[in-house]
Amino acid sequence: MMPETTPAYRLFSLCLALLVAAAVASLWLVARLIGGDALIEVLTYADLDRLTAALLSGALHSGLLGGGLCLVAAHGIDAVWARRGVRLWAGLALALPASILLDMRLDAPLLALHGAAMLALALWSQTRTRRAGGLVVVWAVGAALMGVGLLLAAVARLPGGFFAAAAWAALADGLRTQIGAPMAAVALLFWLMHRFSNITPAWAGRGVYVCGGLVALAGAWQTLPAFYPLSMAELLPTVGAVGVVIVPACAIIIAAHAYRALSDRNPTATLAGGWAALGVVALLAWGIIGGLQTLPALYRWTAGSPVWELSRGLAAALVGAILLGALSQTAAELRSQRGYPPRRIIGLLPFWCVAGGFIGAGLAWGAAGIAEIYLERAVGIDFSAVPPLIAPLLLLCWVGLAGLALGLSLAAVALWARRPGMIEMMKD
Amino acid sequence: LKSPIHAAKLSAAFGFFKWLLSNRPIWNEYTMAATRVFFVASAAAALSLLLLALWTVISASLPETPPASASAHDGFTVWRDQGCAGCHTLAGVGGGYAPDLTHIVRQRSDAHVREFLFNPGAFQSPNSSRVMPRHALTADEARALLDFLRWISDQPHTQDFPPAPLLILADAAPPDAAPMAGETPTSAAERGRALFSLAPANCAACHSLEPGVTIVGPSLAGIAARAASRVLGQDAQTYLRNAILYPSDYVVEGYADAMAKNLGALLTSAQVDDLIAYLLTLG
């Protein structure tokens, strides 16, 4: 008989499946940029980009909801209703990419439903766990900001002027990807650190408040550059430029907290520490690259370029790595495999594939972005002549993404192959 | 530093780092409350910062800028609904797959942009793998889009974007500027071109004008050159007339016999002549 799995485990599994799909879609997207895509008439670049973003959003939203349920469950509260709600959510998470593939143009209402679900779970967690401490509070605030951001994204599509709509969209995007998601992920990071290291729950409870606040500040400053070209106010770039100091400093302080846990591991020896370390690498890169772009003089060059995309991608990578750490740490217990060595649930190979792929793809994408800006905007080479020149860097990025996709696929296969029923069958 | 409260008053940052590096129980009660306050204050500051940014955009700057005409506003709707921002950037907002269009109206004539919108495949550089999809805009939509792009280009705060003028040369020479559909075309080929993407013919629904791009039927790029040698004994004009009126007589290899069989009833003989005249320009 199959041991019962929890809603959190199902959400984590959905997250992993969608991450695999998002990685494959990213491969397709970069192949499109290189120019070797025979399916160019099937899906336009813009639709493919939307599809990739939708899959990634579905994955991160599902994982963060699962993480929230884990945090709440740690306080002894069983979300019974969530068992049925998970199927509804899975349908909702899959509806967004499906609507893009079927050209149904339902992005805005579906994103609003995502946001409503995030907001509802955040509020519910607060009503049930008023004295739960920092982890649940910071996660709930992060999830609520994501929910508000998703709802605002729907509002931003309402009729309005270009600049107003762009400003609302920038606010929605910042709340969701630069503040809400990293903040909720930081709460999960501290929960994980408490489980794989010797830090005390009280230290984690204090640290999560500090780091949650720092993420909010770093995310807000990283969002500001999107407003620079939309406004004539000189105050905005002046205030925004302070971010070049604040954002990296915030990232370094959060990393220092993580270092304390990573350097004092407990004997459980799960791979969560490795995933957390990968998340911290992404966090530092997010802080440095995003911080530099708060300089108005620099943002003028990077706006709309792959370098600007990179800082948003790093925020997603930070969240994704922590979610995979949470899955690695909790998979055995969430599906009632007591006594099973948790290290073996996903294994080392997927971790190294994902880590190597992420770092390689990130470096190559950043280099391609810088080369594109230099060639196109500084040297003044014709726009259509630049893509062939940066194709080798994009090819390296594709190779890195292929490693990442392979690692995620291996993780999914390992999770499936080592499910309780399968192991019992093999023992028999 | 006799007490934690005193320490925090002296220097919040110094106290924070001291707390970070120490784990003495004496800090516990104070820091829990302080960290909670720090979290609330930081989150509030972050949200205030973003709301301030939003306010500066929505209320502070717009009255000084040239207002958008109704047509420019419609053009923004076209821009948004057609998903142009998925590939193009305007004032730093959008994707980087295709050129920044903030000041495209200064680099190209209106006729050039309209022609590009009608038939982007004709402008496709052989060196570039990036393809602009055909959006089948009406003449009014194209005009509104142009008005919107002109309005964006005139905004004082978009003058710095992009930081250097982008070169969009493209190797393929654009066809001569010609009036859009609905603008009283004068020659047979121009009338045929308008018919190509409009009812009742609406050939563009199934045939692309980009080389190698298949929608349903074969691409018609270069059809004028191929038509004369398709069927033995038929010149290009005869072949095209038969292909429109009796499509089942000759089906291009690799394609199904899916073309509408009632075009003879839907089109007048003059319209068929116009279409043929246009197709013969697609060398």
Chai-1 contact restraints between the chains, C-beta under 6 A:
chainA,res_idxA,chainB,res_idxB,connection_type,confidence,min_distance_angstrom,max_distance_angstrom,comment,restraint_id
A,G35,B,S129,contact,1.0,0.0,6.0,A-B,restraint_1
A,I40,B,V131,contact,1.0,0.0,6.0,A-B,restraint_2
A,E41,B,V213,contact,1.0,0.0,6.0,A-B,restraint_3
A,T44,B,P133,contact,1.0,0.0,6.0,A-B,restraint_4
A,Y45,B,C87,contact,1.0,0.0,6.0,A-B,restraint_5
A,Y45,B,Y97,contact,1.0,0.0,6.0,A-B,restraint_6
A,A46,B,G83,contact,1.0,0.0,6.0,A-B,restraint_7
A,A46,B,G86,contact,1.0,0.0,6.0,A-B,restraint_8
A,A46,B,C87,contact,1.0,0.0,6.0,A-B,restraint_9
A,D49,B,G86,contact,1.0,0.0,6.0,A-B,restraint_10
A,F162,B,F76,contact,1.0,0.0,6.0,A-B,restraint_11
A,F163,B,V57,contact,1.0,0.0,6.0,A-B,restraint_12
A,A164,B,I58,contact,1.0,0.0,6.0,A-B,restraint_13
A,A166,B,V93,contact,1.0,0.0,6.0,A-B,restraint_14
A,A167,B,L54,contact,1.0,0.0,6.0,A-B,restraint_15
A,A167,B,V57,contact,1.0,0.0,6.0,A-B,restraint_16
A,L171,B,L50,contact,1.0,0.0,6.0,A-B,restraint_17
A,L171,B,L54,contact,1.0,0.0,6.0,A-B,restraint_18
A,A202,B,N28,contact,1.0,0.0,6.0,A-B,restraint_19
A,R206,B,T31,contact,1.0,0.0,6.0,A-B,restraint_20
A,R206,B,M32,contact,1.0,0.0,6.0,A-B,restraint_21
A,R206,B,T35,contact,1.0,0.0,6.0,A-B,restraint_22
A,Y209,B,T35,contact,1.0,0.0,6.0,A-B,restraint_23
A,Y209,B,R36,contact,1.0,0.0,6.0,A-B,restraint_24
A,Y209,B,F39,contact,1.0,0.0,6.0,A-B,restraint_25
A,V210,B,T35,contact,1.0,0.0,6.0,A-B,restraint_26
A,V210,B,F38,contact,1.0,0.0,6.0,A-B,restraint_27
A,G212,B,F39,contact,1.0,0.0,6.0,A-B,restraint_28
A,G213,B,F38,contact,1.0,0.0,6.0,A-B,restraint_29
A,G213,B,F39,contact,1.0,0.0,6.0,A-B,restraint_30
A,G213,B,S42,contact,1.0,0.0,6.0,A-B,restraint_31
A,A216,B,S42,contact,1.0,0.0,6.0,A-B,restraint_32
A,A216,B,A43,contact,1.0,0.0,6.0,A-B,restraint_33
A,A216,B,A46,contact,1.0,0.0,6.0,A-B,restraint_34
A,L217,B,S42,contact,1.0,0.0,6.0,A-B,restraint_35
A,L217,B,A46,contact,1.0,0.0,6.0,A-B,restraint_36
A,A220,B,A46,contact,1.0,0.0,6.0,A-B,restraint_37
A,A220,B,L49,contact,1.0,0.0,6.0,A-B,restraint_38
A,A220,B,L50,contact,1.0,0.0,6.0,A-B,restraint_39
A,L224,B,A53,contact,1.0,0.0,6.0,A-B,restraint_40
A,F227,B,A53,contact,1.0,0.0,6.0,A-B,restraint_41
A,P229,B,A91,contact,1.0,0.0,6.0,A-B,restraint_42
A,P229,B,G92,contact,1.0,0.0,6.0,A-B,restraint_43
A,P229,B,F161,contact,1.0,0.0,6.0,A-B,restraint_44
A,L230,B,V57,contact,1.0,0.0,6.0,A-B,restraint_45
A,S231,B,T56,contact,1.0,0.0,6.0,A-B,restraint_46
A,S231,B,V57,contact,1.0,0.0,6.0,A-B,restraint_47
A,S231,B,S61,contact,1.0,0.0,6.0,A-B,restraint_48
A,M232,B,S61,contact,1.0,0.0,6.0,A-B,restraint_49
A,M232,B,H157,contact,1.0,0.0,6.0,A-B,restraint_50
A,A233,B,T56,contact,1.0,0.0,6.0,A-B,restraint_51
A,A233,B,A60,contact,1.0,0.0,6.0,A-B,restraint_52
A,A233,B,S61,contact,1.0,0.0,6.0,A-B,restraint_53
A,L236,B,A53,contact,1.0,0.0,6.0,A-B,restraint_54
A,L236,B,T56,contact,1.0,0.0,6.0,A-B,restraint_55
A,R300,B,D160,contact,1.0,0.0,6.0,A-B,restraint_56
A,R300,B,P163,contact,1.0,0.0,6.0,A-B,restraint_57
A,W301,B,P163,contact,1.0,0.0,6.0,A-B,restraint_58
A,A303,B,G92,contact,1.0,0.0,6.0,A-B,restraint_59
A,G304,B,T89,contact,1.0,0.0,6.0,A-B,restraint_60
A,G304,B,G92,contact,1.0,0.0,6.0,A-B,restraint_61
A,G304,B,G94,contact,1.0,0.0,6.0,A-B,restraint_62
A,G304,B,G96,contact,1.0,0.0,6.0,A-B,restraint_63
A,S305,B,G96,contact,1.0,0.0,6.0,A-B,restraint_64
A,R377,B,A164,contact,1.0,0.0,6.0,A-B,restraint_65
A,G380,B,L167,contact,1.0,0.0,6.0,A-B,restraint_66
A,D382,B,L167,contact,1.0,0.0,6.0,A-B,restraint_67
A,D382,B,L169,contact,1.0,0.0,6.0,A-B,restraint_68
A,F383,B,P99,contact,1.0,0.0,6.0,A-B,restraint_69
A,F383,B,L166,contact,1.0,0.0,6.0,A-B,restraint_70
A,F383,B,I168,contact,1.0,0.0,6.0,A-B,restraint_71
A,S384,B,S125,contact,1.0,0.0,6.0,A-B,restraint_72
A,S384,B,S128,contact,1.0,0.0,6.0,A-B,restraint_73
A,S384,B,A170,contact,1.0,0.0,6.0,A-B,restraint_74
